[in-house]
Amino acid sequence: AVITVSPEGAKFGPEPYHRGIRIENNRFDVFDAPVLWAKSAGDLTFVGNTVRPSGRYQPWHWNREGLTFLGCRNVRVEQNRLATGFSGTKVRIEGGQPESIKISGWNSVSDG
């Protein structure tokens, strides 16, 4: 993924290892689906970003999800713009507190 939050060597408990990550108002020109992959993260926001396919390279990654959250909680994804042709509109959520992961508009695709 373009942004990967992956603690190395950490022992996981009930609390997220990483906290307070804000990814806001950026433009991502990507050639493949994975944009954000997070493990054991809390209080994470991904808001107001634009994701556009670059077409520079052929997609090669096996992961087809644009967003992956493993063992995460208190995640907010909203007001992002996905350009036509971006293939990573799927979301994967496992473990953590899935009810505290709020995602709106990730599947919406627009020109831009």
C-alpha positions in Angstrom: 0.0 0.0 0.0 1.0 3.6 -0.5 0.7 4.1 3.3 1.4 1.1 5.6 1.0 1.1 9.3 2.6 -2.1 10.5 4.2 -2.3 13.9 7.2 -4.6 13.9 8.0 -6.8 16.9 5.2 -5.4 19.0 3.1 -7.6 21.3 -0.6 -6.8 20.6 -3.0 -6.3 23.4 -6.5 -4.8 23.7 -5.2 -1.3 22.9 -3.9 -0.3 19.4 -0.2 0.0 19.1 -0.3 3.2 16.9 -2.6 6.1 17.6 -3.6 9.5 16.3 -2.6 9.1 12.6 -4.2 11.7 10.3 -4.0 11.4 6.5 -5.9 14.4 5.2 -6.2 16.5 2.0 -3.6 14.7 -0.1 -3.5 13.6 -3.7 -2.4 10.0 -4.5 -1.6 9.0 -8.1 -1.5 5.2 -7.9 -1.0 2.4 -10.3 -2.4 -0.3 -8.1 -5.3 -0.8 -5.7 -3.8 -0.8 -2.1 -3.7 2.8 -0.8 -3.9 2.3 3.0 -3.1 -0.8 5.0 -3.2 -0.5 8.8 -2.6 -3.0 11.6 -3.3 -2.2 15.3 -4.1 1.5 14.7 -6.5 3.6 16.7 -7.9 7.1 16.1 -6.9 7.0 12.5 -8.4 9.4 9.9 -8.3 9.3 6.1 -10.3 12.3 5.1 -10.5 14.7 2.1 -8.0 12.8 -0.1 -8.0 12.3 -3.9 -7.0 9.0 -5.4 -6.3 8.8 -9.1 -5.0 6.0 -11.3 -1.7 7.0 -12.8 -1.5 4.4 -15.6 2.3 4.5 -15.4 2.7 0.8 -14.6 0.6 -2.3 -14.8 -1.1 -3.3 -11.5 0.8 -6.3 -9.9 -0.2 -6.5 -6.3 -2.3 -9.5 -5.2 -4.2 -7.3 -2.7 -7.3 -5.7 -4.5 -8.6 -3.8 -1.5 -7.9 0.0 -1.4 -8.3 0.1 2.3 -7.3 -2.7 4.9 -7.8 -2.4 8.6 -6.6 -5.3 10.8 -7.1 -5.0 14.6 -8.0 -1.3 14.3 -10.5 0.9 16.1 -11.9 4.4 15.9 -11.1 4.8 12.2 -12.8 7.5 10.1 -12.8 7.5 6.3 -14.8 10.2 4.6 -14.9 12.9 1.9 -12.4 11.2 -0.3 -12.6 11.5 -4.1 -11.9 8.4 -6.1 -11.3 9.1 -9.8 -12.7 7.0 -12.6 -10.5 4.0 -13.3 -9.2 3.5 -9.7 -9.6 -0.2 -8.9 -9.2 -0.2 -5.1 -12.8 0.5 -4.1 -13.0 -2.6 -1.8 -12.4 -2.4 1.9 -11.2 -5.2 4.3 -11.8 -5.1 8.0 -10.7 -7.9 10.4 -10.5 -8.0 14.2 -10.3 -4.9 16.4 -13.5 -3.0 16.9 -15.2 -3.1 13.4 -18.2 -1.2 14.7 -16.0 1.8 15.5 -14.7 1.9 11.9 -16.7 4.5 10.0 -16.4 4.6 6.2 -18.5 6.7 3.9 -18.2 7.4 0.2 -15.2 5.2 -0.5 -17.0 3.4 -3.3 -18.0 6.6 -5.0 -16.1 7.3 -8.1 -16.0 10.6 -10.0 -14.0 12.2 -12.7 -11.1 14.1 -11.3 
